């Protein structure tokens, strides 16, 4: 009798799983946003240009999420160190950097921005809001562009 009850419970559980289905994958907690600036390698949370660039050089900053799981809706916000939001497309305003070059969309886990080297250091902060199965999480990374003076945050 005990085996019959166990078999019945197992069968009902299996049928319920098939009818209801499994919950959507959601693995918030391990995602990390990182970046690379210029020729530098990707680094989690922050990166910096190499500082050997001439005044006025356009530095490409690549922000990307790692350790992702499943499908997300995304929202990107890039800001300058002065607090301004970067919204201009490089396609139309390349010489008026900073600007957005590619990615940075509602389905993109990467975003490319362009910043010009000046005589002072510049920082660009990216905030990526991930939405999955109705849950939301925001991760950030900072890219430091070394000015013509050659030192970060002196």
Secondary structure, 3 states (H helix, E strand, C coil): CHHHHHHHHHHHHHHHHHHHCCCCCCCCCCCEEEEEECCCCCEECEEECCCCCCCCCEEEEEEEEECCCCCCEEEEEEEECCCCECCCEHHHHCCCCCEEEEECCCCCCEEEEEEECCCCCEEEEEEEEEEECCEEEEEEEEEEECCCCCCCCC
